[in-house]
């Protein structure tokens, strides 16, 4: 099986003036990603609107099949690649911090609602999701979906590994001074649960939030295959199923588990 070529879009930096601006930047990133041979483009948390929304999240949230989704579908189909994007989702009276994966034909492949909300802003603005493992098959690779704070819990990543996830998509809005997450925790999660993690952060400043950047693709062999700095960047890299198979054969955490000893964890 061939490696899956993926693009991680860390940008644009700062507060977007509108969803239209975010979509314009996405169009440009998708063109560059497709030209580089990528099959999948992943953006950051709440990509369409920006993260620091405050009370305006109520007005900016839209359904999973709303105008934002329609626009992303057109971009995905025009460039022949899958696009994972974050946005505030409205479902009745509830608002979720969501991630949607749009396929290269412009049809949804998977949809996930963030389950672990971080800080007062998120817990007062969003409803937590209640589905821990959401997956999609794409180009022979089993993808899993999480959002930001979710990946900082070993239980969520391990649940994906046990469900067969090979590449975990994790858009994020990680602030300073928590650089330890992309620098140490994300590579450790990839190693301990034996999968790839695509971690795509915001950059720049939005209101009180200064984002750390440092987007990366962490591999199951303990390496980081690509790493951004603090500025806007488009990383193009590969997740290789062959490396994953070799790593899982050598590092047998998943098969050496003794779950009967861990019942107190749940």
Secondary structure, 3 states (H helix, E strand, C coil): CCCEEEEEEECCCCCCCCHHHHHHHHHHHHHHHHHCCCCEEECCCCCCCCCCCHHHHHHHCECCCCHHHHHHHHHHHHHCCEEEEEEEEEECCEEEEEEEEECCCCCEEEEEECCCCCHHHHHHHCCCCCCCCCEEEECCEEEEEEEHHHHHCHHHHHHHHHCCCCEEEEECCCECCCCHHHHHHHHHHHHHHCCEEEEECCEEEECCEEEECCCEEECCCCCEEEECCCCCEEEEEEECHHHHHHHHHHCCHHHHCCHHHCHHHC
